[in-house]
């Protein structure tokens, strides 16, 4: 393992938290300062660009660069990123049915299972897949 290796998604979460605590859009330099860590400017800039590509943040021109803000509430952004990771995992698997069945069977909370049923009823299966 590299000496400065972070768990996947940790830096993204920190950047999102910094943006969520801000009153307005932040430049990469402002995010870097807010994180109060020894991170390269390019690392912060790359993280913001990736979050923008994932539609988690929006950006607006500020001078020659960009300033970033959350695309929606922090909770919605986190939910969207989690859903995106789940979709990647499902797309990489060979047997989506088994993966989803085991996931649902592993839900201990009956409310969560009911929530899934309710969501399935509200969002009928799309024939696009």
N, C-alpha and C positions, 0 to 999 in steps of 0.2 A: 504494500500500500504506500502511496506517495505520502510524504510527511505532512502536506497541507490538504490532504483529501478530506472533503466534507461529504456527509451523507447526501444522497440525491435529493434535490429540492430544498435543501436547507438555505442556501443563499437566495434562491427565489423567494422563499418565505420571509426572509429578513428584509429583502428589498420591498416586497409587498407591504410589510408592516411599516416600513419607513414611509412609503407613499401614503398609506392609510392614516398615519399620524400627522401628515402635512395638511396645511390649509389650502394648498394649491399645487400646481404642477411643479415637479422638481427636475433639475438637470442631473445628469450623471454625477457631476462633481458634488452637488448638494446631497444626493443619495449617498455617495461615498463618505462624505462628512458625517451624515446622520447615522451611518452604520457604525462609526467609531471603531473600525477595525483596520488592520493593515492589509487593505485590498488594493490591487492595481486599478487605476481608472478604467483601463480597457476591460477588466473583468466585470466591473459594474456596468459599463456600457454594453458589453456583450449580453449580460443577463437581462438588461432592460430591452434590448433588441429581440431577444428570444421571447420574453414575456409579451412584447408587442405582436410578434408573429403568432402567438397563441391566443391573441385577442384578450389578454388579461389586463393590458394597459393601453391607453391611447397616448398619442404624442402630438405636440404642437411645436411649430417652429419657435425657437428662441435664439436670436442671433444666427450664428452659422450652424447651430446644432438643434437639439430637441429638448423639450421638457416633457416629463411623463406624469400621468396620473392614472389611478385605477379606472378601469373601464366601467365598473359598477361597484356595488358594495363589496367590502372585503370578504364577507361570507360568500357572496355569489361568485367572486373571482376564485376563491379557494375551491368551491364546489365545482366550478368549471374545469379547473386544472386537475382535480382529482378524477372527474369524469373522463377527461382526456387521457390520463394515465391508465384508467381502467379499460378504455377502448383500445389503447395500444396493446395491453396485455391480452385482451380477448382476440384482437386481430392476429397476434403472434401465435396463438394456440391452435392446436389441430382440432380439438373437440370443444367448441364453444358451449354446446349443450351440457356436457359434463362439468365444465368449469362453472357455469352459471348455476347448475343444480347443486353443486357442492357449496357454492357461495350462499345460496338461499337456505340450504339445510344447516349451514353453520350459523345462521342468524339465531341468536338466543332470545331476542326480544320479539314477541308476537306482534308488537306494534310495527316493527320494521317490515315484517313479512306482509302485514296488512297494507302498509304504505306502498310496497312494491305492487301488490295486486291492484290497488287504487290507481297507481300510475299507469299500469298496463291497460286498465279500462279507459283512462282518459286519453291515452296516446296509442291508438290502434296500430297494429303492426304495419309498417311501411313495406311495400313490395319492391322498394328500390334496392334492397340488399340481396 
